[in-house]
Amino acid sequence: MVSFKLKSTSNIFLTVLGSGIGNVVEWYSFLAYAYLTPVLSKLFFPDVNEKKSIIYVFLIFAIGFLARPFGAIFFGYLGDKIGRRMTLITSQSLMAIPSLLICLIPTHEQIGFSAAILLSILRFIQGFSIAGEYTTSLCYISEMSPKNKRGLYTSTVPSSTAIGILLSSFITLAIIHYFESNNTLYTYGWRISFFIGFLLNLVVIFIRLMLKESTAYTSQKKELGKITPKKFLSLLVKKDVLKVVLSVVLMVVAYAYFYQLVYIWNPTFLEKFMNKSSDFALFINGTFMIVFAVCIILGGYLSDKVGRKKVIILSSAAIILFFGPLFYILKTENTDLYIYLYMTFLSIFFGFYVGSSSTLFAEIFDIKIRSTALSLSYNIPYAIVGGLTPALLSYVLFNFNYLLIVLITAIIMFIAFVTAVKVKETYKKY
């Protein structure tokens, strides 16, 4: 990897701010839907029982993820052909539109089942958009960072995602609390969350217009411009590249599954399966998202000191060993203390995993195909695993023993562990 030291701290600040705040807002907009699941289930599927309505809402949530492979192809190639900066601006602009339209969408009461169809279409557009955001940000920050601090700065991208989830969690909690108290939550209160997302997207677009293109990309732009689509495809499907793609895919599967398990599905789990209040569930989620965001940065920092692989291997091993006992105690004891213990442990070690692995993902591909290869490697498994996990976990708990969740988690994390052991180290090599 070509590495350039930034000229001043103000440059790196603007780079991190412009990339990070966009990630915050895109994930806020994308996940406001998930945290309003109990509300949306009644508004868009009032004619079915509560269990089915929740699963249906999560299936529409999955549509947003299933759109990601299409967005990955489009934005990945765009990032390699026209640059990281313009790709980030384009993806942000596309996220703003469905945020506004969801705010204005009629419900089942007004237009019947057509409301659910419209909601599905808008979620597809959001998923298409967000496919270009995260991986392009990883490429952009990594290429703009000093080599000795690349892990630290690159980890701000997944950390900003965590902050976006945190923001979505707390704003949704405030909206539910305020509008439920005056009986307007189901009339217009729920729409406020999406309108806030629309306004924030406009602010980010303005900030990103001030960003400069990645120095590493700019230095290679003339050479990259000579690569024909046929040549580009031949570079992408080389045997050694596909081997790296598979390694990233297997590690992203664990990334996607665990993210959904702990931070997206968890509020619904606490409310519907553990009989906790929605206020408590969202408060717990938001509070430990802060711990998670900090630990992502620490994971990136540690990867600058000891290497990417060591942090990934140790954190995934810790999750394999301790998730089962913690989830068992949580489900059988059902006390607030064990909820805090469960969330603390997972937030720390999953944070380390995310911070270190994100840096490895950004470094492992050649610059000629980096945006496209990373976008496909990340978004395709995230589309399948991330999109279906909340509905799958809800179905398992409704119909089977909760220990099946422990088994699924152990298998997924073990595959990630073995892959991390075998993948090539990128620390101090690019």
ABEGO torsion letter per residue (X at the ends): XBBBBBABAAAAAAAAAAAAAAAAAAAAAAAAAAAAAAAAAAAABAABBAAAAAAAAAAAAAAAAAAAAAAAAAAAAAAAAAEAAAAAAAAAAAAAAAAAAAAABBBAAAAEAAAAAAAAAAAAAAAAAAAAAAAAAAAAAAAABBAAAAAAAAAAAAAAAAAAAAAAAAAAAAAAAAAAAAGAAAAAAAAAAAAAAAAAAAAAAAAAAABBBBAAAAAAAAAAAABBAAAAAAAAABAAAAAAAAAAAAAAAAAAAAAAAAAAAAAAAAAAAAGBBAAAAAAAAAAAAAAAAAAAAAAAAAAAAAEAAAAAAAAAAAAAAAAAAAAAAAAAAGBAAAAAAAAAAAAAAAAAAAAAAAAAAAAABBAAAAAAAAAAAAAAAAAAAAAAAAAAAAAAAAABBAAAAAAAAAAAAAAAAAAAAABBBABGAX
